[in-house]
Amino acid sequence: MDETATSPGPQQQRAPDTTIEDASASQAETQQYDQMAKAASSGLMAHTSVDSAVVEISGEPGNLVFHLQCTLIPDADPSGVMELVAHGVIPNVERMLDQVFVSRDLHFNFAPSA
């Protein structure tokens, strides 16, 4: 009976585990983005021409995207709301997050007439 000793194979390297601090920081950023999105949605909902507004912020720090789905009341002039979003809401959120959005995904439509 011939027994040969086998040497252990090469050590497999494991990817480093995400540290608790990294996970906590990521969770805190996500919460901050969610809070900012909710505040932006609420602010837009206060506009008399807005029927509904949903804001989402996605992506990683340094690569954030601003998403807006805004429904205006029938027969509203959209220019005021669009101006508010472009020159008020987005710049203010960017300033508060201390980041510029790399993309803006803006959708406007009108609610059906009653």
N, CA, C and O atoms as a GROMACS GRO file, in nm:
protein
  456
    1MET      N    1   0.085  -0.117   0.000
    1MET     CA    2   0.000   0.000   0.000
    1MET      C    3   0.089   0.122   0.000
    1MET      O    4   0.169   0.144   0.091
    2ASP      N    5   0.073   0.199  -0.101
    2ASP     CA    6   0.159   0.315  -0.120
    2ASP      C    7   0.084   0.441  -0.076
    2ASP      O    8  -0.014   0.480  -0.140
    3GLU      N    9   0.127   0.501   0.027
    3GLU     CA   10   0.063   0.625   0.072
    3GLU      C   11   0.155   0.741   0.041
    3GLU      O   12   0.273   0.741   0.076
    4THR      N   13   0.100   0.837  -0.024
    4THR     CA   14   0.179   0.957  -0.052
    4THR      C   15   0.122   1.073   0.027
    4THR      O   16   0.001   1.090   0.040
    5ALA      N   17   0.212   1.147   0.076
    5ALA     CA   18   0.169   1.264   0.152
    5ALA      C   19   0.131   1.374   0.054
    5ALA      O   20   0.199   1.399  -0.046
    6THR      N   21   0.025   1.436   0.083
    6THR     CA   22  -0.015   1.548  -0.004
    6THR      C   23   0.008   1.676   0.071
    6THR      O   24  -0.023   1.691   0.190
    7SER      N   25   0.063   1.767  -0.002
    7SER     CA   26   0.084   1.897   0.061
    7SER      C   27  -0.043   1.979   0.045
    7SER      O   28  -0.115   1.966  -0.053
    8PRO      N   29  -0.068   2.061   0.142
    8PRO     CA   30  -0.190   2.142   0.130
    8PRO      C   31  -0.180   2.231   0.007
    8PRO      O   32  -0.074   2.282  -0.027
    9GLY      N   33  -0.293   2.247  -0.060
    9GLY     CA   34  -0.298   2.332  -0.180
    9GLY      C   35  -0.276   2.478  -0.144
    9GLY      O   36  -0.267   2.514  -0.027
   10PRO      N   37  -0.269   2.560  -0.246
   10PRO     CA   38  -0.248   2.702  -0.218
   10PRO      C   39  -0.362   2.756  -0.132
   10PRO      O   40  -0.478   2.720  -0.148
   11GLN      N   41  -0.325   2.841  -0.044
   11GLN     CA   42  -0.425   2.905   0.043
   11GLN      C   43  -0.519   2.987  -0.044
   11GLN      O   44  -0.475   3.069  -0.124
   12GLN      N   45  -0.647   2.966  -0.027
   12GLN     CA   46  -0.743   3.049  -0.100
   12GLN      C   47  -0.762   3.178  -0.024
   12GLN      O   48  -0.781   3.181   0.097
   13GLN      N   49  -0.754   3.284  -0.099
   13GLN     CA   50  -0.770   3.415  -0.036
   13GLN      C   51  -0.918   3.451  -0.033
   13GLN      O   52  -0.990   3.431  -0.130
   14ARG      N   53  -0.959   3.502   0.078
   14ARG     CA   54  -1.098   3.547   0.095
   14ARG      C   55  -1.105   3.696   0.074
   14ARG      O   56  -1.013   3.770   0.107
   15ALA      N   57  -1.215   3.736   0.018
   15ALA     CA   58  -1.238   3.880   0.005
   15ALA      C   59  -1.255   3.937   0.144
   15ALA      O   60  -1.317   3.874   0.229
   16PRO      N   61  -1.201   4.054   0.167
   16PRO     CA   62  -1.216   4.112   0.301
   16PRO      C   63  -1.363   4.136   0.333
   16PRO      O   64  -1.442   4.180   0.249
   17ASP      N   65  -1.398   4.105   0.457
   17ASP     CA   66  -1.535   4.128   0.502
   17ASP      C   67  -1.560   4.277   0.517
   17ASP      O   68  -1.470   4.354   0.552
   18THR      N   69  -1.683   4.316   0.491
   18THR     CA   70  -1.720   4.455   0.514
   18THR      C   71  -1.718   4.479   0.663
   18THR      O   72  -1.776   4.402   0.740
   19THR      N   73  -1.654   4.584   0.703
   19THR     CA   74  -1.647   4.612   0.845
   19THR      C   75  -1.779   4.669   0.895
   19THR      O   76  -1.859   4.722   0.818
   20ILE      N   77  -1.799   4.657   1.022
   20ILE     CA   78  -1.920   4.711   1.082
   20ILE      C   79  -1.928   4.861   1.060
   20ILE      O   80  -2.036   4.916   1.037
   21GLU      N   81  -1.813   4.926   1.065
   21GLU     CA   82  -1.813   5.072   1.045
   21GLU      C   83  -1.858   5.108   0.904
   21GLU      O   84  -1.934   5.202   0.886
   22ASP      N   85  -1.811   5.032   0.802
   22ASP     CA   86  -1.851   5.058   0.664
   22ASP      C   87  -2.001   5.037   0.647
   22ASP      O   88  -2.068   5.116   0.582
   23ALA      N   89  -2.052   4.929   0.705
   23ALA     CA   90  -2.195   4.900   0.694
   23ALA      C   91  -2.277   5.008   0.763
   23ALA      O   92  -2.380   5.049   0.712
   24SER      N   93  -2.231   5.052   0.879
   24SER     CA   94  -2.304   5.157   0.952
   24SER      C   95  -2.302   5.288   0.874
   24SER      O   96  -2.403   5.358   0.868
   25ALA      N   97  -2.187   5.321   0.815
   25ALA     CA   98  -2.177   5.445   0.737
   25ALA      C   99  -2.269   5.439   0.616
   25ALA      O  100  -2.337   5.536   0.583
   26SER      N  101  -2.270   5.324   0.549
   26SER     CA  102  -2.356   5.307   0.432
   26SER      C  103  -2.503   5.318   0.470
   26SER      O  104  -2.582   5.380   0.399
   27GLN      N  105  -2.539   5.257   0.582
   27GLN     CA  106  -2.678   5.264   0.629
   27GLN      C  107  -2.715   5.408   0.666
   27GLN      O  108  -2.826   5.452   0.638
   28ALA      N  109  -2.624   5.479   0.728
   28ALA     CA  110  -2.649   5.618   0.765
   28ALA      C  111  -2.667   5.704   0.640
   28ALA      O  112  -2.754   5.791   0.637
   29GLU      N  113  -2.586   5.681   0.538
   29GLU     CA  114  -2.600   5.757   0.412
   29GLU      C  115  -2.734   5.728   0.347
   29GLU      O  116  -2.801   5.819   0.300
   30THR      N  117  -2.773   5.600   0.344
   30THR     CA  118  -2.900   5.563   0.285
   30THR      C  119  -3.015   5.629   0.359
   30THR      O  120  -3.109   5.678   0.297
   31GLN      N  121  -3.008   5.631   0.492
   31GLN     CA  122  -3.113   5.698   0.570
   31GLN      C  123  -3.115   5.847   0.540
   31GLN      O  124  -3.223   5.906   0.528
   32GLN      N  125  -2.998   5.908   0.527
   32GLN     CA  126  -2.992   6.050   0.495
   32GLN      C  127  -3.054   6.077   0.358
   32GLN      O  128  -3.130   6.173   0.342
   33TYR      N  129  -3.024   5.993   0.259
   33TYR     CA  130  -3.081   6.010   0.125
   33TYR      C  131  -3.232   5.995   0.130
   33TYR      O  132  -3.304   6.072   0.067
   34ASP      N  133  -3.281   5.896   0.205
   34ASP     CA  134  -3.425   5.875   0.217
   34ASP      C  135  -3.493   5.994   0.284
   34ASP      O  136  -3.600   6.037   0.241
   35GLN      N  137  -3.432   6.047   0.389
   35GLN     CA  138  -3.488   6.163   0.458
   35GLN      C  139  -3.492   6.286   0.367
   35GLN      O  140  -3.590   6.360   0.365
   36MET      N  141  -3.385   6.306   0.292
   36MET     CA  142  -3.381   6.419   0.199
   36MET      C  143  -3.486   6.403   0.090
   36MET      O  144  -3.551   6.500   0.051
   37ALA      N  145  -3.502   6.282   0.040
   37ALA     CA  146  -3.601   6.256  -0.064
   37ALA      C  147  -3.743   6.282  -0.012
   37ALA      O  148  -3.825   6.342  -0.082
   38LYS      N  149  -3.770   6.237   0.109
   38LYS     CA  150  -3.903   6.261   0.168
   38LYS      C  151  -3.928   6.410   0.190
   38LYS      O  152  -4.039   6.458   0.165
   39ALA      N  153  -3.826   6.482   0.235
   39ALA     CA  154  -3.841   6.626   0.255
   39ALA      C  155  -3.866   6.697   0.122
   39ALA      O  156  -3.950   6.787   0.113
   40ALA      N  157  -3.794   6.656   0.018
   40ALA     CA  158  -3.813   6.717  -0.114
   40ALA      C  159  -3.953   6.687  -0.167
   40ALA      O  160  -4.018   6.774  -0.224
   41SER      N  161  -4.000   6.564  -0.148
   41SER     CA  162  -4.135   6.527  -0.190
   41SER      C  163  -4.239   6.611  -0.118
   41SER      O  164  -4.332   6.663  -0.179
   42SER      N  165  -4.223   6.624   0.013
   42SER     CA  166  -4.318   6.703   0.093
   42SER      C  167  -4.319   6.849   0.050
   42SER      O  168  -4.425   6.911   0.039
   43GLY      N  169  -4.201   6.903   0.025
   43GLY     CA  170  -4.193   7.041  -0.019
   43GLY      C  171  -4.264   7.063  -0.152
   43GLY      O  172  -4.334   7.162  -0.169
   44LEU      N  173  -4.246   6.971  -0.244
   44LEU     CA  174  -4.313   6.983  -0.374
   44LEU      C  175  -4.464   6.967  -0.360
   44LEU      O  176  -4.540   7.033  -0.431
   45MET      N  177  -4.507   6.880  -0.269
   45MET     CA  178  -4.650   6.859  -0.248
   45MET      C  179  -4.719   6.984  -0.197
   45MET      O  180  -4.841   7.000  -0.213
   46ALA      N  181  -4.644   7.073  -0.136
   46ALA     CA  182  -4.702   7.197  -0.085
   46ALA      C  183  -4.733   7.296  -0.198
   46ALA      O  184  -4.808   7.392  -0.178
   47HIS      N  185  -4.677   7.275  -0.315
   47HIS     CA  186  -4.702   7.365  -0.429
   47HIS      C  187  -4.845   7.344  -0.477
   47HIS      O  188  -4.891   7.231  -0.488
   48THR      N  189  -4.914   7.453  -0.505
   48THR     CA  190  -5.056   7.446  -0.543
   48THR      C  191  -5.080   7.372  -0.674
   48THR      O  192  -5.191   7.324  -0.696
   49SER      N  193  -4.982   7.363  -0.760
   49SER     CA  194  -5.000   7.294  -0.888
   49SER      C  195  -4.966   7.146  -0.884
   49SER      O  196  -4.986   7.075  -0.983
   50VAL      N  197  -4.915   7.098  -0.771
   50VAL     CA  198  -4.870   6.960  -0.761
   50VAL      C  199  -4.978   6.872  -0.698
   50VAL      O  200  -5.026   6.900  -0.588
   51ASP      N  201  -5.013   6.766  -0.769
   51ASP     CA  202  -5.108   6.668  -0.718
   51ASP      C  203  -5.035   6.563  -0.634
   51ASP      O  204  -5.081   6.525  -0.527
   52SER      N  205  -4.920   6.516  -0.684
   52SER     CA  206  -4.837   6.422  -0.609
   52SER      C  207  -4.692   6.435  -0.655
   52SER      O  208  -4.664   6.475  -0.767
   53ALA      N  209  -4.601   6.400  -0.566
   53ALA     CA  210  -4.459   6.405  -0.598
   53ALA      C  211  -4.387   6.296  -0.520
   53ALA      O  212  -4.405   6.283  -0.399
   54VAL      N  213  -4.306   6.220  -0.590
   54VAL     CA  214  -4.224   6.117  -0.527
   54VAL      C  215  -4.080   6.140  -0.570
   54VAL      O  216  -4.048   6.141  -0.689
   55VAL      N  217  -3.994   6.160  -0.472
   55VAL     CA  218  -3.852   6.182  -0.498
   55VAL      C  219  -3.776   6.062  -0.441
   55VAL      O  220  -3.805   6.015  -0.332
   56GLU      N  221  -3.680   6.014  -0.517
   56GLU     CA  222  -3.589   5.909  -0.470
   56GLU      C  223  -3.447   5.951  -0.504
   56GLU      O  224  -3.423   6.016  -0.606
   57ILE      N  225  -3.355   5.915  -0.418
   57ILE     CA  226  -3.213   5.940  -0.441
   57ILE      C  227  -3.146   5.804  -0.440
   57ILE      O  228  -3.155   5.729  -0.342
   58SER      N  229  -3.077   5.771  -0.549
   58SER     CA  230  -3.012   5.641  -0.558
   58SER      C  231  -2.865   5.657  -0.593
   58SER      O  232  -2.821   5.764  -0.633
   59GLY      N  233  -2.791   5.548  -0.577
   59GLY     CA  234  -2.650   5.548  -0.612
   59GLY      C  235  -2.561   5.554  -0.491
   59GLY      O  236  -2.606   5.557  -0.376
   60GLU      N  237  -2.434   5.554  -0.519
   60GLU     CA  238  -2.331   5.560  -0.416
   60GLU      C  239  -2.283   5.704  -0.401
   60GLU      O  240  -2.298   5.784  -0.494
   61PRO      N  241  -2.225   5.739  -0.289
   61PRO     CA  242  -2.169   5.874  -0.274
   61PRO      C  243  -2.075   5.906  -0.390
   61PRO      O  244  -1.990   5.826  -0.427
   62GLY      N  245  -2.092   6.025  -0.445
   62GLY     CA  246  -2.013   6.067  -0.560
   62GLY      C  247  -2.073   6.024  -0.692
   62GLY      O  248  -2.023   6.061  -0.798
   63ASN      N  249  -2.180   5.946  -0.686
   63ASN     CA  250  -2.245   5.895  -0.807
   63ASN      C  251  -2.396   5.887  -0.786
   63ASN      O  252  -2.460   5.788  -0.822
   64LEU      N  253  -2.453   5.994  -0.726
   64LEU     CA  254  -2.595   5.995  -0.690
   64LEU      C  255  -2.683   6.039  -0.807
   64LEU      O  256  -2.644   6.120  -0.890
   65VAL      N  257  -2.803   5.982  -0.810
   65VAL     CA  258  -2.903   6.016  -0.910
   65VAL      C  259  -3.028   6.065  -0.839
   65VAL      O  260  -3.073   6.005  -0.741
   66PHE      N  261  -3.084   6.176  -0.888
   66PHE     CA  262  -3.208   6.234  -0.836
   66PHE      C  263  -3.322   6.187  -0.926
   66PHE      O  264  -3.320   6.212  -1.046
   67HIS      N  265  -3.421   6.120  -0.868
   67HIS     CA  266  -3.537   6.071  -0.943
   67HIS      C  267  -3.661   6.146  -0.894
   67HIS      O  268  -3.682   6.161  -0.773
   68LEU      N  269  -3.741   6.193  -0.988
   68LEU     CA  270  -3.866   6.262  -0.952
   68LEU      C  271  -3.978   6.213  -1.042
   68LEU      O  272  -3.966   6.211  -1.164
   69GLN      N  273  -4.088   6.175  -0.980
   69GLN     CA  274  -4.213   6.147  -1.050
   69GLN      C  275  -4.314   6.247  -0.995
   69GLN      O  276  -4.358   6.236  -0.880
   70CYS      N  277  -4.352   6.345  -1.077
   70CYS     CA  278  -4.438   6.454  -1.031
   70CYS      C  279  -4.564   6.459  -1.116
   70CYS      O  280  -4.558   6.466  -1.239
   71THR      N  281  -4.678   6.457  -1.050
   71THR     CA  282  -4.807   6.468  -1.117
   71THR      C  283  -4.866   6.604  -1.082
   71THR      O  284  -4.882   6.639  -0.965
   72LEU      N  285  -4.898   6.679  -1.187
   72LEU     CA  286  -4.955   6.813  -1.170
   72LEU      C  287  -5.106   6.806  -1.181
   72LEU      O  288  -5.161   6.716  -1.244
   73ILE      N  289  -5.172   6.902  -1.118
   73ILE     CA  290  -5.318   6.908  -1.129
   73ILE      C  291  -5.355   6.942  -1.274
   73ILE      O  292  -5.277   7.005  -1.345
   74PRO      N  293  -5.473   6.900  -1.317
   74PRO     CA  294  -5.513   6.930  -1.455
   74PRO      C  295  -5.508   7.080  -1.484
   74PRO      O  296  -5.541   7.162  -1.398
   75ASP      N  297  -5.468   7.114  -1.602
   75ASP     CA  298  -5.464   7.252  -1.652
   75ASP      C  299  -5.362   7.341  -1.580
   75ASP      O  300  -5.365   7.463  -1.599
   76ALA      N  301  -5.274   7.284  -1.499
   76ALA     CA  302  -5.172   7.365  -1.432
   76ALA      C  303  -5.063   7.402  -1.531
   76ALA      O  304  -5.036   7.328  -1.626
   77ASP      N  305  -5.001   7.516  -1.509
   77ASP     CA  306  -4.885   7.557  -1.588
   77ASP      C  307  -4.763   7.489  -1.526
   77ASP      O  308  -4.726   7.521  -1.413
   78PRO      N  309  -4.700   7.398  -1.598
   78PRO     CA  310  -4.590   7.323  -1.539
   78PRO      C  311  -4.461   7.404  -1.522
   78PRO      O  312  -4.370   7.361  -1.450
   79SER      N  313  -4.451   7.520  -1.585
   79SER     CA  314  -4.325   7.594  -1.583
   79SER      C  315  -4.281   7.634  -1.442
   79SER      O  316  -4.162   7.630  -1.411
   80GLY      N  317  -4.375   7.673  -1.357
   80GLY     CA  318  -4.340   7.712  -1.221
   80GLY      C  319  -4.283   7.597  -1.140
   80GLY      O  320  -4.186   7.614  -1.066
   81VAL      N  321  -4.344   7.481  -1.153
   81VAL     CA  322  -4.297   7.363  -1.079
   81VAL      C  323  -4.162   7.317  -1.135
   81VAL      O  324  -4.072   7.281  -1.059
   82MET      N  325  -4.149   7.319  -1.265
   82MET     CA  326  -4.022   7.278  -1.327
   82MET      C  327  -3.909   7.373  -1.285
   82MET      O  328  -3.797   7.329  -1.259
   83GLU      N  329  -3.939   7.500  -1.278
   83GLU     CA  330  -3.840   7.598  -1.232
   83GLU      C  331  -3.803   7.573  -1.086
   83GLU      O  332  -3.686   7.578  -1.049
   84LEU      N  333  -3.904   7.546  -1.004
   84LEU     CA  334  -3.879   7.518  -0.862
   84LEU      C  335  -3.789   7.396  -0.846
   84LEU      O  336  -3.696   7.397  -0.765
   85VAL      N  337  -3.815   7.292  -0.922
   85VAL     CA  338  -3.734   7.171  -0.914
   85VAL      C  339  -3.591   7.199  -0.960
   85VAL      O  340  -3.496   7.165  -0.890
   86ALA      N  341  -3.576   7.261  -1.076
   86ALA     CA  342  -3.444   7.281  -1.135
   86ALA      C  343  -3.359   7.383  -1.060
   86ALA      O  344  -3.237   7.366  -1.048
   87HIS      N  345  -3.422   7.488  -1.009
   87HIS     CA  346  -3.345   7.596  -0.948
   87HIS      C  347  -3.361   7.607  -0.797
   87HIS      O  348  -3.296   7.690  -0.733
   88GLY      N  349  -3.448   7.525  -0.739
   88GLY     CA  350  -3.470   7.529  -0.595
   88GLY      C  351  -3.445   7.396  -0.528
   88GLY      O  352  -3.352   7.381  -0.449
   89VAL      N  353  -3.529   7.297  -0.560
   89VAL     CA  354  -3.524   7.169  -0.490
   89VAL      C  355  -3.391   7.098  -0.511
   89VAL      O  356  -3.322   7.063  -0.415
   90ILE      N  357  -3.354   7.076  -0.637
   90ILE     CA  358  -3.232   6.999  -0.664
   90ILE      C  359  -3.107   7.069  -0.609
   90ILE      O  360  -3.029   7.003  -0.540
   91PRO      N  361  -3.086   7.198  -0.636
   91PRO     CA  362  -2.966   7.262  -0.578
   91PRO      C  363  -2.964   7.260  -0.425
   91PRO      O  364  -2.857   7.247  -0.365
   92ASN      N  365  -3.080   7.274  -0.362
   92ASN     CA  366  -3.084   7.270  -0.216
   92ASN      C  367  -3.049   7.132  -0.161
   92ASN      O  368  -2.977   7.121  -0.062
   93VAL      N  369  -3.100   7.027  -0.225
   93VAL     CA  370  -3.068   6.892  -0.181
   93VAL      C  371  -2.918   6.865  -0.203
   93VAL      O  372  -2.852   6.807  -0.117
   94GLU      N  373  -2.865   6.908  -0.317
   94GLU     CA  374  -2.722   6.892  -0.344
   94GLU      C  375  -2.639   6.963  -0.237
   94GLU      O  376  -2.539   6.910  -0.189
   95ARG      N  377  -2.680   7.083  -0.202
   95ARG     CA  378  -2.607   7.160  -0.101
   95ARG      C  379  -2.612   7.089   0.034
   95ARG      O  380  -2.510   7.081   0.104
   96MET      N  381  -2.728   7.039   0.072
   96MET     CA  382  -2.741   6.972   0.202
   96MET      C  383  -2.665   6.839   0.206
   96MET      O  384  -2.614   6.800   0.311
   97LEU      N  385  -2.657   6.771   0.093
   97LEU     CA  386  -2.581   6.646   0.088
   97LEU      C  387  -2.433   6.669   0.060
   97LEU      O  388  -2.352   6.578   0.073
   98ASP      N  389  -2.399   6.791   0.022
   98ASP     CA  390  -2.263   6.827  -0.017
   98ASP      C  391  -2.215   6.739  -0.133
   98ASP      O  392  -2.100   6.696  -0.138
   99GLN      N  393  -2.306   6.715  -0.227
   99GLN     CA  394  -2.277   6.636  -0.347
   99GLN      C  395  -2.361   6.687  -0.462
   99GLN      O  396  -2.472   6.736  -0.443
  100VAL      N  397  -2.307   6.674  -0.582
  100VAL     CA  398  -2.381   6.709  -0.703
  100VAL      C  399  -2.433   6.580  -0.764
  100VAL      O  400  -2.360   6.481  -0.774
  101PHE      N  401  -2.559   6.581  -0.805
  101PHE     CA  402  -2.616   6.463  -0.870
  101PHE      C  403  -2.552   6.445  -1.007
  101PHE      O  404  -2.537   6.541  -1.083
  102VAL      N  405  -2.514   6.322  -1.038
  102VAL     CA  406  -2.454   6.294  -1.169
  102VAL      C  407  -2.561   6.282  -1.276
  102VAL      O  408  -2.532   6.293  -1.396
  103SER      N  409  -2.685   6.259  -1.233
  103SER     CA  410  -2.795   6.246  -1.327
  103SER      C  411  -2.924   6.289  -1.258
  103SER      O  412  -2.940   6.278  -1.137
  104ARG      N  413  -3.016   6.340  -1.340
  104ARG     CA  414  -3.148   6.382  -1.290
  104ARG      C  415  -3.253   6.315  -1.376
  104ARG      O  416  -3.259   6.337  -1.497
  105ASP      N  417  -3.334   6.234  -1.315
  105ASP     CA  418  -3.438   6.158  -1.385
  105ASP      C  419  -3.572   6.221  -1.347
  105ASP      O  420  -3.632   6.185  -1.246
  106LEU      N  421  -3.619   6.315  -1.428
  106LEU     CA  422  -3.737   6.393  -1.394
  106LEU      C  423  -3.854   6.356  -1.486
  106LEU      O  424  -3.841   6.357  -1.609
  107HIS      N  425  -3.966   6.323  -1.424
  107HIS     CA  426  -4.087   6.288  -1.501
  107HIS      C  427  -4.202   6.372  -1.450
  107HIS      O  428  -4.232   6.373  -1.330
  108PHE      N  429  -4.266   6.444  -1.541
  108PHE     CA  430  -4.382   6.525  -1.508
  108PHE      C  431  -4.499   6.475  -1.592
  108PHE      O  432  -4.484   6.442  -1.710
  109ASN      N  433  -4.618   6.470  -1.530
  109ASN     CA  434  -4.739   6.439  -1.604
  109ASN      C  435  -4.856   6.509  -1.537
  109ASN      O  436  -4.840   6.570  -1.431
  110PHE      N  437  -4.971   6.500  -1.597
  110PHE     CA  438  -5.090   6.566  -1.544
  110PHE      C  439  -5.188   6.461  -1.491
  110PHE      O  440  -5.204   6.354  -1.549
  111ALA      N  441  -5.252   6.495  -1.381
  111ALA     CA  442  -5.358   6.409  -1.328
  111ALA      C  443  -5.476   6.418  -1.422
  111ALA      O  444  -5.499   6.521  -1.486
  112PRO      N  445  -5.552   6.310  -1.432
  112PRO     CA  446  -5.670   6.314  -1.520
  112PRO      C  447  -5.772   6.417  -1.469
  112PRO      O  448  -5.786   6.438  -1.349
  113SER      N  449  -5.840   6.479  -1.563
  113SER     CA  450  -5.945   6.576  -1.525
  113SER      C  451  -6.061   6.500  -1.462
  113SER      O  452  -6.093   6.388  -1.502
  114ALA      N  453  -6.122   6.563  -1.364
  114ALA     CA  454  -6.233   6.498  -1.293
  114ALA      C  455  -6.359   6.495  -1.375
  114ALA      O  456  -6.461   6.443  -1.330
   0.00000   0.00000   0.00000
